[in-house]
Amino acid sequence: MGNRRRLLRKRSKREAVVLDEAELRRMSPAERARLARALAALDEPHPLKDPRFRRSMRLWLALTVGGCLLLAAWIGVLAVTLPRNFTSGAWRGAWVGFDAALLAAFAATAWASWRRRQPLIVCLIVTATLLCCDAWFDLTLDWGTQAFVWSLMSAVFAELPVAVLMIIAARRLLRLTVQVTMAREGELGPVPPLWRLALFGPAPRPNNETSHDRGGLCVGNDS
């Protein structure tokens, strides 16, 4: 009889209880953070641990490194072989097409901002890049002509400032996204620099992490 009572006591201690909102509010921020980390650890494995993803990342890394080497060699070839002056046969089509792409980027940025969608970050970066390219081509192609002053003014007072503001906005949105992800996973503290973050937000925790660090919060019935 005594063994049965002790067994029932141990079983009741292991039984989990459901925490309501009032009990969660009575917990300290550190306790809620540990609980959030413990719940997040029960989800699916981290995407970075998927072998298929690791293989694709190695492939893309090889392609980008190879592209850097080829492009560096190609820049040297162009610097030696290109003539100083050249007459283009599709000058109008090149600039109309480029400005049409810039218009599409602005329109996509406006739509994503209005709808508050995640593609806004990509649209901001793409539009800022196109604006920098526009300023570069205007300045280099108008060098030594009467239109250079206008190109310089448009670059300094319009294209480059807007590009900088878009890059700052994209960086802020990235940091806010990381901050929300960290809060949902129970990570306390400020957002680290973006170059220190893993590809999918905070770096995954090692498997040999102690239960206290992983949020070993004891939730049970003491009766």
C-alpha positions as a Markdown table, in Angstrom:
| # | Residue | x | y | z |
|---|---|---|---|---|
| 1 | Met | 0.0 | 0.0 | 0.0 |
| 2 | Gly | 2.8 | 2.4 | 0.9 |
| 3 | Asn | 4.6 | 1.6 | -2.4 |
| 4 | Arg | 1.4 | 2.4 | -4.3 |
| 5 | Arg | 1.1 | 5.7 | -2.6 |
| 6 | Arg | 4.7 | 6.7 | -3.3 |
| 7 | Leu | 4.2 | 5.7 | -7.0 |
| 8 | Leu | 1.1 | 7.8 | -7.2 |
| 9 | Arg | 2.9 | 10.7 | -5.7 |
| 10 | Lys | 5.8 | 10.4 | -8.2 |
| 11 | Arg | 3.3 | 10.1 | -11.0 |
| 12 | Ser | 1.4 | 13.2 | -9.9 |
| 13 | Lys | 4.7 | 15.2 | -9.8 |
| 14 | Arg | 5.5 | 14.2 | -13.3 |
| 15 | Glu | 2.1 | 15.2 | -14.7 |
| 16 | Ala | 2.2 | 18.5 | -16.6 |
| 17 | Val | -0.1 | 21.4 | -15.8 |
| 18 | Val | -1.5 | 23.9 | -18.3 |
| 19 | Leu | -0.3 | 27.5 | -17.6 |
| 20 | Asp | -2.9 | 30.2 | -18.1 |
| 21 | Glu | -2.1 | 33.8 | -19.0 |
| 22 | Ala | -2.2 | 34.9 | -15.3 |
| 23 | Glu | 0.4 | 32.4 | -14.3 |
| 24 | Leu | 2.6 | 33.4 | -17.3 |
| 25 | Arg | 2.4 | 37.0 | -16.2 |
| 26 | Arg | 3.5 | 36.1 | -12.7 |
| 27 | Met | 6.7 | 34.5 | -14.1 |
| 28 | Ser | 9.8 | 36.6 | -14.4 |
| 29 | Pro | 11.1 | 37.6 | -17.8 |
| 30 | Ala | 14.0 | 35.2 | -17.4 |
| 31 | Glu | 11.6 | 32.3 | -16.6 |
| 32 | Arg | 9.4 | 33.1 | -19.6 |
| 33 | Ala | 12.5 | 33.3 | -21.8 |
| 34 | Arg | 13.6 | 29.8 | -20.6 |
| 35 | Leu | 10.2 | 28.4 | -21.2 |
| 36 | Ala | 10.0 | 29.9 | -24.7 |
| 37 | Arg | 13.4 | 28.3 | -25.5 |
| 38 | Ala | 12.3 | 25.0 | -24.2 |
| 39 | Leu | 9.1 | 25.1 | -26.3 |
| 40 | Ala | 11.1 | 26.2 | -29.4 |
| 41 | Ala | 13.5 | 23.3 | -28.9 |
| 42 | Leu | 10.5 | 20.9 | -29.3 |
| 43 | Asp | 9.9 | 22.1 | -32.9 |
| 44 | Glu | 11.3 | 20.7 | -36.1 |
| 45 | Pro | 15.1 | 20.5 | -36.4 |
| 46 | His | 16.9 | 23.7 | -37.4 |
| 47 | Pro | 16.9 | 24.2 | -41.2 |
| 48 | Leu | 20.7 | 24.7 | -41.2 |
| 49 | Lys | 21.1 | 21.1 | -39.9 |
| 50 | Asp | 19.4 | 19.6 | -43.0 |
| 51 | Pro | 22.0 | 17.7 | -45.1 |
| 52 | Arg | 20.4 | 18.8 | -48.4 |
| 53 | Phe | 20.6 | 22.4 | -47.3 |
| 54 | Arg | 24.3 | 22.0 | -46.4 |
| 55 | Arg | 25.0 | 20.5 | -49.8 |
| 56 | Ser | 23.2 | 23.3 | -51.7 |
| 57 | Met | 25.1 | 25.9 | -49.6 |
| 58 | Arg | 28.4 | 24.4 | -50.5 |
| 59 | Leu | 27.4 | 24.4 | -54.1 |
| 60 | Trp | 26.4 | 28.1 | -54.0 |
| 61 | Leu | 29.6 | 29.0 | -52.2 |
| 62 | Ala | 31.7 | 27.3 | -54.9 |
| 63 | Leu | 29.7 | 29.1 | -57.6 |
| 64 | Thr | 30.1 | 32.5 | -55.9 |
| 65 | Val | 33.8 | 32.0 | -55.3 |
| 66 | Gly | 34.3 | 30.9 | -58.9 |
| 67 | Gly | 32.3 | 33.9 | -60.1 |
| 68 | Cys | 34.5 | 36.3 | -58.1 |
| 69 | Leu | 37.6 | 34.8 | -59.7 |
| 70 | Leu | 36.2 | 34.9 | -63.3 |
| 71 | Leu | 34.9 | 38.4 | -62.8 |
| 72 | Ala | 38.2 | 39.7 | -61.5 |
| 73 | Ala | 40.0 | 38.3 | -64.5 |
| 74 | Trp | 37.3 | 39.7 | -66.9 |
| 75 | Ile | 37.7 | 43.2 | -65.4 |
| 76 | Gly | 41.4 | 43.0 | -66.2 |
| 77 | Val | 40.7 | 42.0 | -69.8 |
| 78 | Leu | 38.1 | 44.8 | -70.2 |
| 79 | Ala | 40.5 | 47.4 | -68.7 |
| 80 | Val | 43.1 | 46.5 | -71.4 |
| 81 | Thr | 41.0 | 45.8 | -74.5 |
| 82 | Leu | 38.0 | 48.2 | -74.3 |
| 83 | Pro | 38.3 | 51.4 | -76.4 |
| 84 | Arg | 37.9 | 54.8 | -74.8 |
| 85 | Asn | 35.0 | 55.7 | -77.2 |
| 86 | Phe | 32.3 | 53.5 | -78.6 |
| 87 | Thr | 29.1 | 54.1 | -80.6 |
| 88 | Ser | 26.2 | 52.1 | -79.4 |
| 89 | Gly | 23.5 | 50.7 | -81.7 |
| 90 | Ala | 20.8 | 50.4 | -79.1 |
| 91 | Trp | 21.4 | 53.5 | -76.9 |
| 92 | Arg | 17.7 | 54.3 | -76.6 |
| 93 | Gly | 16.7 | 50.8 | -75.9 |
| 94 | Ala | 19.3 | 50.4 | -73.2 |
| 95 | Trp | 18.3 | 53.4 | -71.2 |
| 96 | Val | 14.5 | 53.0 | -71.7 |
| 97 | Gly | 14.8 | 49.3 | -70.6 |
| 98 | Phe | 16.9 | 50.3 | -67.5 |
| 99 | Asp | 14.5 | 53.0 | -66.5 |
| 100 | Ala | 11.6 | 50.6 | -67.0 |
| 101 | Ala | 13.3 | 48.2 | -64.6 |
| 102 | Leu | 13.8 | 51.0 | -62.1 |
| 103 | Leu | 10.2 | 52.0 | -62.4 |
| 104 | Ala | 9.1 | 48.4 | -61.7 |
| 105 | Ala | 11.4 | 48.2 | -58.7 |
| 106 | Phe | 9.9 | 51.4 | -57.3 |
| 107 | Ala | 6.4 | 50.1 | -57.9 |
| 108 | Ala | 7.2 | 46.8 | -56.2 |
| 109 | Thr | 8.7 | 48.6 | -53.2 |
| 110 | Ala | 5.6 | 50.8 | -52.9 |
| 111 | Trp | 3.2 | 47.8 | -53.1 |
| 112 | Ala | 5.2 | 45.8 | -50.5 |
| 113 | Ser | 5.3 | 48.8 | -48.2 |
| 114 | Trp | 1.6 | 49.4 | -48.6 |
| 115 | Arg | 0.8 | 45.7 | -47.9 |
| 116 | Arg | 3.5 | 45.3 | -45.3 |
| 117 | Arg | 5.0 | 42.2 | -46.8 |
| 118 | Gln | 8.4 | 40.6 | -46.3 |
| 119 | Pro | 9.4 | 41.2 | -50.0 |
| 120 | Leu | 9.8 | 44.9 | -49.0 |
| 121 | Ile | 13.3 | 44.2 | -47.7 |
| 122 | Val | 14.3 | 42.7 | -51.1 |
| 123 | Cys | 12.6 | 45.4 | -53.0 |
| 124 | Leu | 14.4 | 48.1 | -51.0 |
| 125 | Ile | 17.8 | 46.6 | -51.6 |
| 126 | Val | 17.1 | 46.0 | -55.4 |
| 127 | Thr | 15.8 | 49.6 | -55.9 |
| 128 | Ala | 18.8 | 51.1 | -54.0 |
| 129 | Thr | 21.2 | 49.1 | -56.1 |
| 130 | Leu | 19.5 | 50.2 | -59.4 |
| 131 | Leu | 19.7 | 53.8 | -58.2 |
| 132 | Cys | 23.4 | 53.5 | -57.5 |
| 133 | Cys | 23.9 | 52.0 | -61.0 |
| 134 | Asp | 21.9 | 54.8 | -62.5 |
| 135 | Ala | 24.1 | 57.4 | -60.8 |
| 136 | Trp | 27.2 | 55.6 | -61.9 |
| 137 | Phe | 26.3 | 55.3 | -65.5 |
| 138 | Asp | 25.1 | 58.9 | -65.7 |
| 139 | Leu | 28.4 | 60.2 | -64.2 |
| 140 | Thr | 30.7 | 58.1 | -66.3 |
| 141 | Leu | 28.9 | 58.4 | -69.6 |
| 142 | Asp | 28.4 | 62.1 | -69.3 |
| 143 | Trp | 32.0 | 62.8 | -68.2 |
| 144 | Gly | 33.4 | 65.7 | -70.2 |
| 145 | Thr | 30.1 | 66.8 | -71.6 |
| 146 | Gln | 27.7 | 69.6 | -70.8 |
| 147 | Ala | 25.3 | 67.1 | -69.2 |
| 148 | Phe | 27.8 | 66.1 | -66.5 |
| 149 | Val | 26.7 | 68.9 | -64.2 |
| 150 | Trp | 23.1 | 67.8 | -64.3 |
| 151 | Ser | 24.1 | 64.2 | -63.8 |
| 152 | Leu | 26.2 | 65.1 | -60.8 |
| 153 | Met | 23.4 | 67.1 | -59.2 |
| 154 | Ser | 20.9 | 64.4 | -59.7 |
| 155 | Ala | 23.3 | 61.8 | -58.3 |
| 156 | Val | 24.2 | 63.9 | -55.2 |
| 157 | Phe | 20.7 | 65.3 | -54.4 |
| 158 | Ala | 18.4 | 62.6 | -55.6 |
| 159 | Glu | 19.6 | 59.1 | -56.6 |
| 160 | Leu | 22.3 | 58.4 | -54.0 |
| 161 | Pro | 20.4 | 59.9 | -51.0 |
| 162 | Val | 17.3 | 57.9 | -51.8 |
| 163 | Ala | 19.5 | 54.8 | -52.2 |
| 164 | Val | 21.1 | 55.3 | -48.8 |
| 165 | Leu | 17.7 | 55.8 | -47.1 |
| 166 | Met | 16.4 | 52.6 | -48.7 |
| 167 | Ile | 19.5 | 50.6 | -47.5 |
| 168 | Ile | 19.0 | 52.0 | -43.9 |
| 169 | Ala | 15.3 | 51.1 | -44.1 |
| 170 | Ala | 16.2 | 47.5 | -45.2 |
| 171 | Arg | 18.7 | 47.2 | -42.4 |
| 172 | Arg | 16.2 | 48.4 | -39.9 |
| 173 | Leu | 13.6 | 45.9 | -41.1 |
| 174 | Leu | 16.1 | 43.1 | -40.9 |
| 175 | Arg | 17.0 | 43.9 | -37.4 |
| 176 | Leu | 13.3 | 44.2 | -36.4 |
| 177 | Thr | 12.6 | 40.8 | -37.9 |
| 178 | Val | 15.5 | 39.3 | -36.0 |
| 179 | Gln | 14.3 | 41.0 | -32.8 |
| 180 | Val | 10.8 | 39.5 | -33.1 |
| 181 | Thr | 12.3 | 36.1 | -33.8 |
| 182 | Met | 14.6 | 36.3 | -30.8 |
| 183 | Ala | 11.7 | 37.4 | -28.6 |
| 184 | Arg | 9.5 | 34.5 | -29.7 |
| 185 | Glu | 12.4 | 32.1 | -29.0 |
| 186 | Gly | 13.0 | 33.6 | -25.6 |
| 187 | Glu | 16.3 | 35.2 | -26.4 |
| 188 | Leu | 16.8 | 38.3 | -24.2 |
| 189 | Gly | 19.2 | 41.2 | -24.9 |
| 190 | Pro | 19.9 | 43.5 | -27.8 |
| 191 | Val | 20.0 | 42.4 | -31.4 |
| 192 | Pro | 23.7 | 41.5 | -32.4 |
| 193 | Pro | 25.2 | 42.9 | -35.6 |
| 194 | Leu | 23.8 | 41.4 | -38.7 |
| 195 | Trp | 27.2 | 40.0 | -39.9 |
| 196 | Arg | 27.3 | 37.9 | -36.7 |
| 197 | Leu | 23.9 | 36.3 | -37.1 |
| 198 | Ala | 23.3 | 32.9 | -38.6 |
| 199 | Leu | 21.3 | 32.7 | -41.9 |
| 200 | Phe | 18.0 | 32.0 | -40.1 |
| 201 | Gly | 18.3 | 34.4 | -37.2 |
| 202 | Pro | 20.0 | 33.4 | -33.9 |
| 203 | Ala | 22.5 | 30.6 | -34.3 |
| 204 | Pro | 21.3 | 27.1 | -33.3 |
| 205 | Arg | 22.2 | 26.0 | -29.8 |
| 206 | Pro | 24.7 | 23.1 | -29.5 |
| 207 | Asn | 23.3 | 19.7 | -28.6 |
| 208 | Asn | 25.4 | 19.4 | -25.5 |
| 209 | Glu | 23.9 | 22.5 | -23.9 |
| 210 | Thr | 22.8 | 22.1 | -20.3 |
| 211 | Ser | 19.1 | 22.0 | -19.4 |
| 212 | His | 19.4 | 25.2 | -17.5 |
| 213 | Asp | 20.8 | 27.1 | -20.6 |
| 214 | Arg | 18.2 | 25.5 | -22.9 |
| 215 | Gly | 15.4 | 26.7 | -20.6 |
| 216 | Gly | 15.1 | 23.8 | -18.2 |
| 217 | Leu | 12.1 | 25.2 | -16.5 |
| 218 | Cys | 10.3 | 22.8 | -14.2 |
| 219 | Val | 6.6 | 23.0 | -14.7 |
| 220 | Gly | 4.6 | 20.4 | -12.8 |
| 221 | Asn | 2.2 | 19.6 | -10.0 |
| 222 | Asp | 3.8 | 19.5 | -6.6 |
| 223 | Ser | 0.8 | 18.0 | -4.9 |
